[in-house]
Amino acid sequence: MKINKFLPPLVMWLVFETIAVTLWFSLDNIFYLFNFSYIGTAIAIGLVLYGQKKKYARNIVQFAVGLYMLVYLGFLCRENMQIEGFWYYLFLGVFEAATIHYVIAKIFGPLLFGRGWCGYACWTAMVLDLLPFKSASTPRKPWGIIRYFVFAASLLFVSLLFILQVPNKGEIMWWSFIIGNILYYAVGIALAFKCRDNRAFCKYICPITLFLKPMSYFSLFRIKVDEKKCISCGKCEKLCPMDVEVTSSSRKRKHGTECILCMKCVEECPKNALKL
């Protein structure tokens, strides 16, 4: 029983440690050993704390990882970790920084933990989750198409920098990181109060879901329901911050790929019918 309890954090730590060592040797850069070891250890510690029923376990991970990426990688190392940074390094043909981050965390990572990135590492969500609207109190709005426009706009912005051969691209990307984050926080907080939903930004604006969504269909870590125990009380779905149809089959549930593994449904199920 104790082994099963610590298995998820151990597996998660081993996955990140494998990535850390592989990138360290293949790219001959010890930074990647520190980077992915730190992130993996933070997530594993959070999962252990969650197993001990610590109330703010997930928030601790969010701040440990989110502030590291925002403050250290972003402000101190001047790396644009937003989606613009991914396009920028991709166009440069450089496999490092934001490129590696997106490939591992947001393209192939969801094969393991779906949109767990949004629940445990996003520096935008780490602030939005502190707002008072923990679960949506209004029906989901048909605004999801906005994130496609944001996605396209970021690609067009970086494309034009290269097509027009704009000088000082690195400096422009640095300022786009600063301005982009300010806008994300401002829009995210405003939307949260407008929709009375902390995660409105994630549902309607954030373009990262277009990396996350396809692979999340096949994620190994997911919430499963024991249909024999479930009494269809609907409590889990009312509490879900992402409007996931929790009690349906894990492969067919509505908004299933948007599960951020926050575990609220598991915690509140009166019959212990849900598990990771």
Secondary structure as UniProt FT lines:
FT   HELIX           2..27
FT   HELIX           31..51
FT   TURN            52..53
FT   TURN            55..56
FT   HELIX           57..67
FT   HELIX           68..76
FT   HELIX           83..92
FT   HELIX           98..101
FT   HELIX           102..108
FT   HELIX           110..113
FT   TURN            114..115
FT   HELIX           116..120
FT   TURN            123..124
FT   HELIX           125..128
FT   TURN            129..130
FT   TURN            144..145
FT   HELIX           146..163
FT   TURN            164..165
FT   HELIX           169..195
FT   TURN            198..199
FT   HELIX           200..204
FT   TURN            207..208
FT   HELIX           209..216
FT   TURN            217..218
FT   STRAND          224..225
FT   TURN            227..229
FT   HELIX           235..239
FT   TURN            241..242
FT   TURN            246..247
FT   TURN            250..252
FT   TURN            254..255
FT   HELIX           256..258
FT   HELIX           264..268
FT   TURN            270..271
FT   STRAND          274..275
//
